[in-house]
Amino acid sequence: MEHPYLFFVKLFEFIGLGHFAHTYTPVVYTWVVMAILIIIGALAAKGLKMVPTGSQNLFEVVIDGIENFMVDTVGEEGRWLFPLAATLFLYIFICNLIGMVPGFFPPTANLNTTGSCALVVVVFTHIIGIKYHGAKYIKHFLGPVWWMSPLIFIIEIIGHVARILSLSFRLFGNMMGHEIVLGILFGLAGAFFAPLPIMALGIFVAFVQAFVFFLLSIIYFSGAMEHAH
């Protein structure tokens, strides 16, 4: 979808990098999201106190809530996976959310962004499996009946490839759909009143899609840690 005005694309045009910005718009706004997360992290870590107040209190509630949910789902053994899982959640949520801001483009409305996140999750799932089980991790792909192992192996490979497609297309489809709806409403009914209900719903969708991606990721991680049956 062609956006009428993207702030950072115009900024790149001003400094002579317009072709790059138009070609790689999701990359430009991914850098914006990275900058936002770095600034938020710096603000949260600035002036840490034993008794949190203000922004530190808010950030601790958010991070603690994510961590507790993950530990409840995966167990204490999976606590070391929290940095990756929480980063994915926060990154995707902010990517989704900046689409609500006029002049900003949500990187998750591009399949390359969602596909790269999904690829990280699936590849790291197998790294976890090898870390916990070594060469025996292959048993996850062979099934309980030895003479059906070749067929089960093919089915499992297809299933793991489908995880990449499922994670990436679900997130991409929802965010791109929201962008299209907003664009239509802006064109038909003006920039202020008609899109407001959709934008309010979009904030909810931004959270839900980030949470679903996060939840499926930790479920895949947990499955890789379990012993094959």
DRENPASE-991940 format. One record per residue: residue number from 1; z, x, y of N, C-alpha, C in turn; residue in three letters. Coordinates in Angstrom, 2 decimals. Layout:
<pts>
num / n_Z / n_X / n_Y / ca_Z / ca_X / ca_Y / c_Z / c_X / c_Y / residuo
NUM / Z / X / Y / Z / X / Y / Z / X / Y / ALA
...
</pts>
This chain:
<pts>
num / n_Z / n_X / n_Y / ca_Z / ca_X / ca_Y / c_Z / c_X / c_Y / residuo
1 / 0.00 / 0.84 / -1.19 / 0.00 / 0.00 / 0.00 / 0.00 / 0.88 / 1.24 / MET
2 / -0.85 / 0.56 / 2.22 / -0.95 / 1.35 / 3.44 / 0.08 / 0.87 / 4.46 / GLU
3 / 0.93 / 1.74 / 4.91 / 1.95 / 1.39 / 5.89 / 1.40 / 1.59 / 7.29 / HIS
4 / 1.67 / 0.62 / 8.20 / 1.14 / 0.75 / 9.56 / 1.78 / 1.89 / 10.34 / PRO
5 / 3.05 / 2.18 / 10.06 / 3.73 / 3.24 / 10.82 / 4.83 / 3.84 / 9.97 / TYR
6 / 4.75 / 5.13 / 9.77 / 5.80 / 5.86 / 9.06 / 6.27 / 7.00 / 9.96 / LEU
7 / 7.53 / 6.96 / 10.31 / 8.06 / 7.85 / 11.33 / 7.84 / 9.33 / 11.00 / PHE
8 / 8.22 / 9.74 / 9.79 / 8.12 / 11.16 / 9.45 / 6.69 / 11.61 / 9.22 / PHE
9 / 5.81 / 10.68 / 8.85 / 4.40 / 11.01 / 8.75 / 3.86 / 11.32 / 10.15 / VAL
10 / 4.24 / 10.49 / 11.12 / 3.83 / 10.75 / 12.50 / 4.41 / 12.07 / 13.01 / LYS
11 / 5.64 / 12.36 / 12.60 / 6.26 / 13.61 / 13.00 / 5.50 / 14.81 / 12.45 / LEU
12 / 5.08 / 14.72 / 11.19 / 4.31 / 15.80 / 10.57 / 2.93 / 15.92 / 11.24 / PHE
13 / 2.36 / 14.79 / 11.64 / 1.10 / 14.84 / 12.37 / 1.28 / 15.61 / 13.68 / GLU
14 / 2.39 / 15.39 / 14.33 / 2.66 / 16.03 / 15.62 / 2.73 / 17.56 / 15.49 / PHE
15 / 3.24 / 18.04 / 14.34 / 3.38 / 19.49 / 14.15 / 2.18 / 20.06 / 13.38 / ILE
16 / 1.14 / 19.25 / 13.20 / -0.09 / 19.75 / 12.60 / -0.15 / 19.68 / 11.09 / GLY
17 / 0.74 / 18.90 / 10.47 / 0.74 / 18.77 / 9.01 / 0.45 / 17.33 / 8.59 / LEU
18 / -0.38 / 16.67 / 9.36 / -0.68 / 15.27 / 9.09 / -1.35 / 15.04 / 7.75 / GLY
19 / -2.29 / 15.92 / 7.37 / -2.98 / 15.75 / 6.09 / -2.00 / 15.82 / 4.93 / HIS
20 / -1.09 / 16.79 / 4.98 / -0.07 / 16.91 / 3.93 / 0.80 / 15.66 / 3.87 / PHE
21 / 1.23 / 15.17 / 5.03 / 2.13 / 14.01 / 5.08 / 1.46 / 12.76 / 4.53 / ALA
22 / 0.18 / 12.58 / 4.85 / -0.53 / 11.40 / 4.35 / -0.79 / 11.50 / 2.86 / HIS
23 / -1.05 / 12.70 / 2.38 / -1.34 / 12.88 / 0.95 / -0.07 / 12.81 / 0.10 / THR
24 / 1.01 / 13.37 / 0.62 / 2.25 / 13.46 / -0.15 / 3.40 / 12.75 / 0.57 / TYR
25 / 3.16 / 11.50 / 0.97 / 4.19 / 10.73 / 1.67 / 5.49 / 10.61 / 0.87 / THR
26 / 5.43 / 10.34 / -0.45 / 6.68 / 10.26 / -1.20 / 7.46 / 11.58 / -1.20 / PRO
27 / 6.74 / 12.72 / -1.18 / 7.42 / 14.02 / -1.14 / 8.15 / 14.19 / 0.18 / VAL
28 / 7.49 / 13.80 / 1.28 / 8.11 / 13.92 / 2.60 / 9.39 / 13.11 / 2.66 / VAL
29 / 9.35 / 11.89 / 2.15 / 10.54 / 11.03 / 2.22 / 11.57 / 11.39 / 1.15 / TYR
30 / 11.15 / 12.07 / 0.11 / 12.12 / 12.65 / -0.82 / 12.93 / 13.73 / -0.12 / THR
31 / 12.27 / 14.55 / 0.69 / 12.99 / 15.56 / 1.47 / 13.97 / 14.89 / 2.43 / TRP
32 / 13.56 / 13.76 / 2.99 / 14.46 / 13.02 / 3.90 / 15.70 / 12.55 / 3.14 / VAL
33 / 15.50 / 12.01 / 1.95 / 16.64 / 11.55 / 1.14 / 17.54 / 12.72 / 0.76 / VAL
34 / 16.94 / 13.85 / 0.40 / 17.73 / 15.04 / 0.08 / 18.58 / 15.46 / 1.28 / MET
35 / 17.98 / 15.42 / 2.47 / 18.73 / 15.78 / 3.68 / 19.88 / 14.81 / 3.92 / ALA
36 / 19.62 / 13.53 / 3.70 / 20.67 / 12.52 / 3.87 / 21.84 / 12.78 / 2.92 / ILE
37 / 21.51 / 13.06 / 1.65 / 22.57 / 13.32 / 0.66 / 23.35 / 14.59 / 0.99 / LEU
38 / 22.65 / 15.62 / 1.45 / 23.34 / 16.86 / 1.81 / 24.28 / 16.63 / 3.00 / ILE
39 / 23.81 / 15.87 / 3.99 / 24.66 / 15.58 / 5.15 / 25.87 / 14.73 / 4.75 / ILE
40 / 25.63 / 13.74 / 3.90 / 26.75 / 12.90 / 3.43 / 27.76 / 13.74 / 2.67 / ILE
41 / 27.27 / 14.63 / 1.79 / 28.16 / 15.50 / 1.04 / 28.96 / 16.42 / 1.94 / GLY
42 / 28.28 / 16.95 / 2.98 / 28.98 / 17.84 / 3.91 / 30.05 / 17.10 / 4.69 / ALA
43 / 29.75 / 15.88 / 5.10 / 30.73 / 15.07 / 5.83 / 31.92 / 14.72 / 4.94 / LEU
44 / 31.62 / 14.41 / 3.66 / 32.69 / 14.05 / 2.74 / 33.61 / 15.22 / 2.45 / ALA
45 / 33.03 / 16.44 / 2.42 / 33.83 / 17.62 / 2.08 / 34.50 / 18.25 / 3.29 / ALA
46 / 34.13 / 17.79 / 4.49 / 34.68 / 18.39 / 5.70 / 36.12 / 17.91 / 5.93 / LYS
47 / 37.03 / 18.87 / 6.06 / 38.42 / 18.53 / 6.35 / 39.09 / 17.74 / 5.24 / GLY
48 / 38.93 / 18.20 / 4.01 / 39.55 / 17.50 / 2.88 / 41.07 / 17.47 / 3.00 / LEU
49 / 41.65 / 16.33 / 2.63 / 43.10 / 16.16 / 2.69 / 43.61 / 15.66 / 1.35 / LYS
50 / 44.87 / 15.97 / 1.07 / 45.48 / 15.49 / -0.16 / 45.57 / 13.97 / -0.16 / MET
51 / 45.86 / 13.39 / 0.98 / 45.87 / 11.94 / 1.13 / 44.61 / 11.56 / 1.91 / VAL
52 / 43.59 / 11.05 / 1.23 / 42.31 / 10.82 / 1.89 / 42.39 / 9.73 / 2.96 / PRO
53 / 41.63 / 9.92 / 4.02 / 41.53 / 8.93 / 5.09 / 40.08 / 8.84 / 5.52 / THR
54 / 39.74 / 7.74 / 6.17 / 38.41 / 7.58 / 6.74 / 37.28 / 7.72 / 5.74 / GLY
55 / 36.28 / 8.55 / 6.10 / 35.10 / 8.69 / 5.26 / 35.44 / 9.33 / 3.92 / SER
56 / 36.41 / 10.24 / 3.90 / 36.79 / 10.86 / 2.63 / 37.29 / 9.80 / 1.65 / GLN
57 / 38.06 / 8.85 / 2.15 / 38.58 / 7.78 / 1.31 / 37.44 / 6.96 / 0.73 / ASN
58 / 36.45 / 6.63 / 1.56 / 35.30 / 5.85 / 1.10 / 34.53 / 6.60 / 0.03 / LEU
59 / 34.23 / 7.87 / 0.28 / 33.45 / 8.65 / -0.67 / 34.20 / 8.84 / -1.98 / PHE
60 / 35.51 / 9.03 / -1.91 / 36.29 / 9.19 / -3.14 / 36.30 / 7.92 / -3.96 / GLU
61 / 36.35 / 6.77 / -3.30 / 36.31 / 5.50 / -4.02 / 34.97 / 5.34 / -4.74 / VAL
62 / 33.88 / 5.67 / -4.05 / 32.55 / 5.54 / -4.65 / 32.39 / 6.47 / -5.84 / VAL
63 / 32.72 / 7.75 / -5.64 / 32.55 / 8.74 / -6.71 / 33.48 / 8.45 / -7.88 / ILE
64 / 34.72 / 8.08 / -7.57 / 35.68 / 7.77 / -8.63 / 35.25 / 6.54 / -9.42 / ASP
65 / 34.69 / 5.56 / -8.72 / 34.21 / 4.37 / -9.42 / 33.07 / 4.68 / -10.37 / GLY
66 / 32.12 / 5.51 / -9.92 / 31.00 / 5.90 / -10.79 / 31.52 / 6.67 / -12.00 / ILE
67 / 32.44 / 7.61 / -11.76 / 32.96 / 8.44 / -12.84 / 33.73 / 7.61 / -13.86 / GLU
68 / 34.59 / 6.71 / -13.38 / 35.38 / 5.89 / -14.30 / 34.49 / 4.99 / -15.14 / ASN
69 / 33.45 / 4.42 / -14.52 / 32.53 / 3.57 / -15.28 / 31.83 / 4.38 / -16.36 / PHE
70 / 31.42 / 5.59 / -16.01 / 30.71 / 6.43 / -16.98 / 31.62 / 6.82 / -18.14 / MET
71 / 32.84 / 7.21 / -17.84 / 33.78 / 7.61 / -18.90 / 34.11 / 6.41 / -19.79 / VAL
72 / 34.24 / 5.23 / -19.20 / 34.50 / 4.02 / -20.00 / 33.33 / 3.72 / -20.93 / ASP
73 / 32.13 / 4.05 / -20.50 / 30.94 / 3.76 / -21.29 / 30.67 / 4.83 / -22.34 / THR
74 / 30.76 / 6.08 / -21.94 / 30.39 / 7.20 / -22.81 / 31.60 / 7.78 / -23.53 / VAL
75 / 32.75 / 7.76 / -22.88 / 33.95 / 8.40 / -23.42 / 34.25 / 9.69 / -22.69 / GLY
76 / 35.44 / 10.22 / -22.92 / 35.87 / 11.45 / -22.25 / 34.94 / 12.63 / -22.55 / GLU
77 / 34.35 / 12.61 / -23.73 / 33.49 / 13.72 / -24.13 / 32.27 / 13.86 / -23.23 / GLU
78 / 31.88 / 12.74 / -22.61 / 30.70 / 12.77 / -21.77 / 30.97 / 13.02 / -20.30 / GLY
79 / 32.22 / 13.37 / -19.97 / 32.57 / 13.56 / -18.57 / 31.75 / 14.69 / -17.92 / ARG
80 / 31.39 / 15.70 / -18.72 / 30.65 / 16.83 / -18.15 / 29.24 / 16.43 / -17.70 / TRP
81 / 28.78 / 15.25 / -18.12 / 27.47 / 14.77 / -17.72 / 27.51 / 14.03 / -16.39 / LEU
82 / 28.70 / 13.84 / -15.86 / 28.86 / 13.07 / -14.63 / 28.03 / 13.60 / -13.46 / PHE
83 / 28.01 / 14.92 / -13.18 / 27.23 / 15.39 / -12.02 / 25.77 / 14.96 / -12.05 / PRO
84 / 25.12 / 15.08 / -13.22 / 23.71 / 14.68 / -13.31 / 23.56 / 13.18 / -13.16 / LEU
85 / 24.38 / 12.41 / -13.88 / 24.25 / 10.96 / -13.85 / 24.55 / 10.40 / -12.46 / ALA
86 / 25.61 / 10.91 / -11.81 / 25.96 / 10.43 / -10.48 / 24.90 / 10.82 / -9.46 / ALA
87 / 24.33 / 12.02 / -9.60 / 23.26 / 12.44 / -8.69 / 22.04 / 11.54 / -8.81 / THR
88 / 21.69 / 11.19 / -10.04 / 20.57 / 10.28 / -10.25 / 20.83 / 8.94 / -9.59 / LEU
89 / 22.04 / 8.41 / -9.77 / 22.38 / 7.10 / -9.19 / 22.30 / 7.15 / -7.67 / PHE
90 / 22.95 / 8.14 / -7.07 / 22.98 / 8.23 / -5.61 / 21.58 / 8.49 / -5.03 / LEU
91 / 20.84 / 9.38 / -5.69 / 19.49 / 9.69 / -5.22 / 18.59 / 8.46 / -5.26 / TYR
92 / 18.60 / 7.75 / -6.38 / 17.74 / 6.57 / -6.53 / 18.18 / 5.46 / -5.59 / ILE
93 / 19.49 / 5.28 / -5.43 / 20.00 / 4.23 / -4.55 / 19.58 / 4.49 / -3.10 / PHE
94 / 19.73 / 5.73 / -2.63 / 19.33 / 6.04 / -1.25 / 17.81 / 5.94 / -1.10 / ILE
95 / 17.06 / 6.40 / -2.11 / 15.60 / 6.25 / -2.08 / 15.21 / 4.79 / -1.93 / CYS
96 / 15.86 / 3.93 / -2.72 / 15.57 / 2.49 / -2.63 / 15.97 / 1.93 / -1.27 / ASN
97 / 17.10 / 2.38 / -0.78 / 17.69 / 1.79 / 0.42 / 16.91 / 2.12 / 1.69 / LEU
98 / 16.35 / 3.32 / 1.77 / 15.67 / 3.67 / 3.03 / 14.40 / 2.86 / 3.24 / ILE
99 / 13.94 / 2.18 / 2.19 / 12.81 / 1.28 / 2.37 / 13.14 / 0.09 / 3.26 / GLY
100 / 14.45 / -0.17 / 3.46 / 14.87 / -1.26 / 4.34 / 14.71 / -0.88 / 5.82 / MET
101 / 14.58 / 0.40 / 6.10 / 14.52 / 0.89 / 7.49 / 13.07 / 0.92 / 7.96 / VAL
102 / 12.75 / 0.24 / 9.06 / 11.37 / 0.29 / 9.56 / 10.93 / 1.73 / 9.84 / PRO
103 / 9.72 / 2.06 / 9.40 / 9.20 / 3.40 / 9.59 / 9.54 / 4.36 / 8.47 / GLY
104 / 10.23 / 3.87 / 7.45 / 10.60 / 4.70 / 6.31 / 9.94 / 4.16 / 5.05 / PHE
105 / 9.66 / 5.07 / 4.13 / 9.00 / 4.72 / 2.86 / 9.93 / 5.09 / 1.71 / PHE
106 / 10.21 / 4.16 / 0.79 / 11.08 / 4.49 / -0.35 / 10.33 / 5.33 / -1.39 / PRO
107 / 10.75 / 6.55 / -1.66 / 10.04 / 7.38 / -2.65 / 9.93 / 6.73 / -4.02 / PRO
108 / 10.88 / 5.85 / -4.35 / 10.85 / 5.20 / -5.67 / 9.77 / 4.13 / -5.76 / THR
109 / 9.07 / 3.85 / -4.67 / 7.92 / 2.95 / -4.73 / 6.66 / 3.72 / -5.12 / ALA
110 / 6.83 / 4.96 / -5.55 / 5.73 / 5.79 / -6.04 / 6.03 / 6.20 / -7.49 / ASN
111 / 5.06 / 6.05 / -8.34 / 5.27 / 6.29 / -9.77 / 5.59 / 7.75 / -10.08 / LEU
112 / 5.11 / 8.68 / -9.26 / 5.42 / 10.09 / -9.50 / 6.92 / 10.36 / -9.39 / ASN
113 / 7.57 / 9.71 / -8.41 / 9.01 / 9.90 / -8.22 / 9.80 / 9.32 / -9.38 / THR
114 / 9.50 / 8.08 / -9.74 / 10.25 / 7.44 / -10.82 / 9.96 / 8.12 / -12.16 / THR
115 / 8.71 / 8.56 / -12.34 / 8.36 / 9.25 / -13.58 / 9.09 / 10.58 / -13.72 / GLY
116 / 9.23 / 11.31 / -12.62 / 9.94 / 12.60 / -12.68 / 11.41 / 12.40 / -13.01 / SER
117 / 12.02 / 11.36 / -12.43 / 13.43 / 11.06 / -12.75 / 13.58 / 10.68 / -14.23 / CYS
118 / 12.67 / 9.85 / -14.72 / 12.72 / 9.44 / -16.12 / 12.51 / 10.64 / -17.05 / ALA
119 / 11.61 / 11.53 / -16.67 / 11.35 / 12.72 / -17.50 / 12.59 / 13.61 / -17.57 / LEU
120 / 13.29 / 13.77 / -16.46 / 14.53 / 14.55 / -16.45 / 15.54 / 13.95 / -17.42 / VAL
121 / 15.69 / 12.64 / -17.38 / 16.66 / 11.97 / -18.25 / 16.32 / 12.17 / -19.72 / VAL
122 / 15.06 / 11.94 / -20.09 / 14.67 / 12.02 / -21.50 / 14.73 / 13.46 / -22.01 / VAL
123 / 14.27 / 14.41 / -21.22 / 14.33 / 15.82 / -21.64 / 15.79 / 16.26 / -21.79 / VAL
124 / 16.63 / 15.88 / -20.83 / 18.03 / 16.28 / -20.90 / 18.74 / 15.59 / -22.06 / PHE
125 / 18.29 / 14.41 / -22.43 / 18.85 / 13.73 / -23.61 / 18.69 / 14.60 / -24.85 / THR
126 / 17.53 / 15.21 / -25.01 / 17.29 / 16.05 / -26.18 / 18.03 / 17.39 / -26.07 / HIS
127 / 18.20 / 17.88 / -24.85 / 19.01 / 19.08 / -24.66 / 20.45 / 18.82 / -25.12 / ILE
128 / 20.96 / 17.64 / -24.77 / 22.31 / 17.25 / -25.21 / 22.37 / 17.19 / -26.72 / ILE
129 / 21.34 / 16.57 / -27.32 / 21.33 / 16.44 / -28.78 / 21.35 / 17.79 / -29.47 / GLY
130 / 20.56 / 18.72 / -28.98 / 20.51 / 20.08 / -29.57 / 21.83 / 20.80 / -29.33 / ILE
131 / 22.43 / 20.60 / -28.16 / 23.70 / 21.24 / -27.83 / 24.81 / 20.79 / -28.79 / LYS
132 / 24.81 / 19.50 / -29.13 / 25.89 / 18.96 / -29.97 / 25.63 / 19.13 / -31.46 / TYR
133 / 24.36 / 19.11 / -31.87 / 24.06 / 19.07 / -33.30 / 23.21 / 20.24 / -33.79 / HIS
134 / 22.67 / 21.04 / -32.88 / 21.82 / 22.13 / -33.31 / 20.58 / 21.61 / -34.02 / GLY
135 / 20.19 / 22.31 / -35.09 / 18.99 / 21.93 / -35.84 / 19.14 / 20.56 / -36.51 / ALA
136 / 20.39 / 20.14 / -36.74 / 20.62 / 18.84 / -37.39 / 20.24 / 17.67 / -36.50 / LYS
137 / 19.95 / 17.94 / -35.24 / 19.56 / 16.86 / -34.34 / 18.28 / 16.18 / -34.81 / TYR
138 / 17.48 / 16.88 / -35.61 / 16.25 / 16.30 / -36.13 / 16.53 / 15.05 / -36.96 / ILE
139 / 17.75 / 14.95 / -37.51 / 18.11 / 13.78 / -38.31 / 18.06 / 12.48 / -37.51 / LYS
140 / 18.21 / 12.58 / -36.18 / 18.10 / 11.39 / -35.34 / 16.71 / 10.78 / -35.42 / HIS
141 / 15.73 / 11.58 / -35.85 / 14.35 / 11.12 / -35.86 / 13.83 / 10.80 / -37.26 / PHE
142 / 14.67 / 10.97 / -38.27 / 14.18 / 10.85 / -39.64 / 14.66 / 9.61 / -40.39 / LEU
143 / 15.68 / 8.95 / -39.89 / 16.17 / 7.75 / -40.54 / 17.00 / 8.04 / -41.78 / GLY
144 / 17.61 / 6.99 / -42.36 / 18.52 / 7.18 / -43.50 / 17.83 / 7.33 / -44.86 / PRO
145 / 16.56 / 6.95 / -44.96 / 15.84 / 6.96 / -46.24 / 14.79 / 8.07 / -46.19 / VAL
146 / 14.93 / 9.07 / -47.08 / 14.12 / 10.27 / -46.96 / 12.63 / 10.00 / -47.12 / TRP
147 / 12.27 / 9.07 / -48.04 / 10.85 / 8.86 / -48.29 / 10.15 / 8.09 / -47.16 / TRP
148 / 10.94 / 7.53 / -46.23 / 10.35 / 6.87 / -45.07 / 10.40 / 7.75 / -43.81 / MET
149 / 10.89 / 8.98 / -43.98 / 11.09 / 9.86 / -42.83 / 9.82 / 10.10 / -42.01 / SER
150 / 8.64 / 10.34 / -42.62 / 7.44 / 10.55 / -41.79 / 7.13 / 9.36 / -40.88 / PRO
151 / 7.26 / 8.15 / -41.43 / 6.99 / 6.95 / -40.63 / 8.05 / 6.78 / -39.54 / LEU
152 / 9.32 / 6.96 / -39.91 / 10.40 / 6.82 / -38.94 / 10.26 / 7.85 / -37.83 / ILE
153 / 9.84 / 9.07 / -38.19 / 9.68 / 10.13 / -37.19 / 8.64 / 9.73 / -36.14 / PHE
154 / 7.51 / 9.18 / -36.58 / 6.46 / 8.75 / -35.65 / 6.99 / 7.63 / -34.75 / ILE
155 / 7.69 / 6.67 / -35.35 / 8.23 / 5.55 / -34.58 / 9.24 / 6.04 / -33.53 / ILE
156 / 10.08 / 7.00 / -33.93 / 11.08 / 7.54 / -33.00 / 10.42 / 8.28 / -31.84 / GLU
157 / 9.37 / 9.05 / -32.14 / 8.66 / 9.76 / -31.07 / 8.06 / 8.75 / -30.08 / ILE
158 / 7.44 / 7.71 / -30.61 / 6.87 / 6.67 / -29.75 / 7.98 / 6.02 / -28.91 / ILE
159 / 9.14 / 5.78 / -29.54 / 10.26 / 5.16 / -28.84 / 10.77 / 6.02 / -27.69 / GLY
160 / 10.82 / 7.33 / -27.89 / 11.32 / 8.22 / -26.84 / 10.31 / 8.37 / -25.71 / HIS
161 / 9.02 / 8.35 / -26.04 / 8.00 / 8.35 / -24.99 / 8.08 / 7.04 / -24.20 / VAL
162 / 8.34 / 5.94 / -24.93 / 8.45 / 4.64 / -24.27 / 9.63 / 4.59 / -23.31 / ALA
163 / 10.67 / 5.39 / -23.57 / 11.79 / 5.45 / -22.64 / 11.35 / 5.94 / -21.26 / ARG
164 / 10.47 / 6.94 / -21.26 / 9.96 / 7.45 / -19.99 / 9.19 / 6.36 / -19.26 / ILE
165 / 8.33 / 5.67 / -19.98 / 7.53 / 4.60 / -19.38 / 8.42 / 3.46 / -18.90 / LEU
166 / 9.40 / 3.10 / -19.71 / 10.29 / 1.99 / -19.36 / 11.10 / 2.29 / -18.11 / SER
167 / 11.73 / 3.46 / -18.08 / 12.55 / 3.83 / -16.92 / 11.71 / 3.92 / -15.65 / LEU
168 / 10.56 / 4.55 / -15.75 / 9.76 / 4.80 / -14.55 / 9.07 / 3.53 / -14.05 / SER
169 / 8.45 / 2.75 / -14.94 / 7.71 / 1.58 / -14.50 / 8.63 / 0.46 / -14.03 / PHE
170 / 9.81 / 0.32 / -14.62 / 10.75 / -0.71 / -14.18 / 11.15 / -0.47 / -12.73 / ARG
171 / 11.57 / 0.75 / -12.44 / 12.01 / 1.09 / -11.09 / 10.85 / 1.03 / -10.10 / LEU
172 / 9.72 / 1.62 / -10.48 / 8.55 / 1.63 / -9.60 / 8.07 / 0.21 / -9.31 / PHE
173 / 7.98 / -0.62 / -10.33 / 7.48 / -1.98 / -10.16 / 8.33 / -2.81 / -9.22 / GLY
174 / 9.64 / -2.71 / -9.38 / 10.53 / -3.49 / -8.52 / 10.47 / -3.03 / -7.08 / ASN
175 / 10.47 / -1.72 / -6.85 / 10.47 / -1.23 / -5.48 / 9.11 / -1.42 / -4.80 / MET
176 / 8.03 / -1.22 / -5.52 / 6.71 / -1.45 / -4.95 / 6.51 / -2.94 / -4.67 / MET
177 / 6.99 / -3.79 / -5.57 / 6.90 / -5.24 / -5.36 / 7.63 / -5.66 / -4.10 / GLY
178 / 8.81 / -5.08 / -3.89 / 9.57 / -5.41 / -2.68 / 8.83 / -4.95 / -1.43 / HIS
179 / 8.21 / -3.76 / -1.48 / 7.44 / -3.26 / -0.34 / 6.26 / -4.18 / -0.03 / GLU
180 / 5.58 / -4.68 / -1.06 / 4.43 / -5.55 / -0.85 / 4.87 / -6.87 / -0.22 / ILE
181 / 5.98 / -7.45 / -0.74 / 6.48 / -8.71 / -0.19 / 6.86 / -8.55 / 1.27 / VAL
182 / 7.57 / -7.47 / 1.59 / 7.95 / -7.21 / 2.98 / 6.71 / -7.07 / 3.87 / LEU
183 / 5.70 / -6.34 / 3.38 / 4.48 / -6.16 / 4.16 / 3.79 / -7.48 / 4.44 / GLY
184 / 3.73 / -8.36 / 3.44 / 3.10 / -9.67 / 3.63 / 3.86 / -10.50 / 4.66 / ILE
185 / 5.20 / -10.50 / 4.55 / 6.01 / -11.29 / 5.48 / 5.92 / -10.75 / 6.90 / LEU
186 / 5.90 / -9.43 / 7.03 / 5.73 / -8.84 / 8.36 / 4.41 / -9.31 / 8.98 / PHE
187 / 3.36 / -9.34 / 8.16 / 2.05 / -9.71 / 8.67 / 1.93 / -11.19 / 9.01 / GLY
188 / 2.60 / -12.05 / 8.22 / 2.44 / -13.49 / 8.39 / 3.40 / -14.09 / 9.42 / LEU
189 / 4.62 / -13.58 / 9.47 / 5.65 / -14.29 / 10.24 / 6.39 / -13.43 / 11.24 / ALA
190 / 5.93 / -12.23 / 11.50 / 6.58 / -11.41 / 12.51 / 7.58 / -10.45 / 11.92 / GLY
191 / 8.04 / -9.54 / 12.72 / 8.83 / -8.41 / 12.24 / 10.33 / -8.67 / 12.21 / ALA
192 / 10.80 / -9.85 / 12.66 / 12.23 / -9.99 / 12.84 / 12.88 / -11.05 / 11.94 / PHE
193 / 12.32 / -12.26 / 11.88 / 13.05 / -13.34 / 11.26 / 12.72 / -13.57 / 9.79 / PHE
194 / 11.44 / -13.69 / 9.48 / 11.06 / -14.01 / 8.10 / 11.51 / -12.96 / 7.08 / ALA
195 / 11.39 / -11.65 / 7.38 / 11.76 / -10.67 / 6.35 / 13.26 / -10.53 / 6.11 / PRO
196 / 14.11 / -11.09 / 6.99 / 15.54 / -10.83 / 6.87 / 16.12 / -11.25 / 5.52 / LEU
197 / 15.82 / -12.46 / 5.00 / 16.35 / -12.81 / 3.67 / 15.88 / -11.86 / 2.57 / PRO
198 / 14.61 / -11.47 / 2.65 / 14.07 / -10.55 / 1.65 / 14.72 / -9.18 / 1.78 / ILE
199 / 15.00 / -8.76 / 3.01 / 15.65 / -7.47 / 3.21 / 17.07 / -7.49 / 2.68 / MET
200 / 17.78 / -8.62 / 2.88 / 19.13 / -8.75 / 2.33 / 19.09 / -8.70 / 0.81 / ALA
201 / 18.13 / -9.40 / 0.23 / 17.96 / -9.35 / -1.22 / 17.55 / -7.95 / -1.66 / LEU
202 / 16.78 / -7.26 / -0.81 / 16.33 / -5.91 / -1.14 / 17.47 / -4.93 / -1.27 / GLY
203 / 18.52 / -5.09 / -0.47 / 19.70 / -4.22 / -0.59 / 20.35 / -4.40 / -1.96 / ILE
204 / 20.43 / -5.65 / -2.39 / 20.99 / -5.94 / -3.72 / 20.10 / -5.36 / -4.81 / PHE
205 / 18.78 / -5.52 / -4.66 / 17.83 / -4.98 / -5.65 / 17.92 / -3.45 / -5.69 / VAL
206 / 18.08 / -2.82 / -4.52 / 18.19 / -1.36 / -4.45 / 19.38 / -0.88 / -5.27 / ALA
207 / 20.50 / -1.58 / -5.17 / 21.69 / -1.20 / -5.95 / 21.49 / -1.46 / -7.43 / PHE
208 / 20.98 / -2.64 / -7.75 / 20.83 / -3.02 / -9.16 / 19.88 / -2.08 / -9.88 / VAL
209 / 18.75 / -1.74 / -9.26 / 17.79 / -0.86 / -9.91 / 18.35 / 0.54 / -10.11 / GLN
210 / 19.11 / 1.04 / -9.13 / 19.75 / 2.35 / -9.29 / 20.79 / 2.29 / -10.40 / ALA
211 / 21.54 / 1.19 / -10.45 / 22.58 / 1.06 / -11.48 / 21.97 / 0.95 / -12.87 / PHE
212 / 20.89 / 0.18 / -13.00 / 20.23 / 0.04 / -14.31 / 19.72 / 1.39 / -14.80 / VAL
213 / 19.10 / 2.15 / -13.91 / 18.62 / 3.48 / -14.28 / 19.78 / 4.37 / -14.70 / PHE
214 / 20.85 / 4.34 / -13.95 / 22.06 / 5.11 / -14.27 / 22.65 / 4.69 / -15.61 / PHE
215 / 22.75 / 3.38 / -15.84 / 23.34 / 2.87 / -17.08 / 22.51 / 3.26 / -18.30 / LEU
216 / 21.21 / 3.08 / -18.21 / 20.35 / 3.45 / -19.34 / 20.40 / 4.95 / -19.60 / LEU
217 / 20.51 / 5.73 / -18.54 / 20.57 / 7.19 / -18.69 / 21.81 / 7.60 / -19.49 / SER
218 / 22.97 / 7.05 / -19.11 / 24.20 / 7.45 / -19.81 / 24.24 / 6.90 / -21.23 / ILE
219 / 23.56 / 5.78 / -21.46 / 23.46 / 5.26 / -22.83 / 22.62 / 6.21 / -23.68 / ILE
220 / 21.52 / 6.70 / -23.13 / 20.69 / 7.68 / -23.86 / 21.49 / 8.96 / -24.11 / TYR
221 / 22.23 / 9.42 / -23.11 / 23.05 / 10.62 / -23.29 / 24.07 / 10.41 / -24.40 / PHE
222 / 24.71 / 9.25 / -24.39 / 25.73 / 8.94 / -25.40 / 25.12 / 8.90 / -26.80 / SER
223 / 23.91 / 8.32 / -26.90 / 23.25 / 8.25 / -28.20 / 22.91 / 9.63 / -28.75 / GLY
224 / 22.56 / 10.56 / -27.87 / 22.25 / 11.92 / -28.31 / 23.50 / 12.66 / -28.80 / ALA
225 / 24.66 / 12.28 / -28.28 / 25.91 / 12.96 / -28.70 / 26.42 / 12.44 / -30.05 / MET
226 / 26.02 / 11.24 / -30.42 / 26.50 / 10.65 / -31.66 / 25.84 / 11.31 / -32.87 / GLU
227 / 26.53 / 11.23 / -34.00 / 25.98 / 11.78 / -35.24 / 24.95 / 10.79 / -35.80 / HIS
228 / 23.89 / 11.32 / -36.36 / 22.86 / 10.49 / -36.98 / 23.41 / 9.85 / -38.25 / ALA
229 / 22.94 / 8.63 / -38.51 / 23.40 / 7.93 / -39.72 / 22.26 / 7.83 / -40.74 / HIS
</pts>
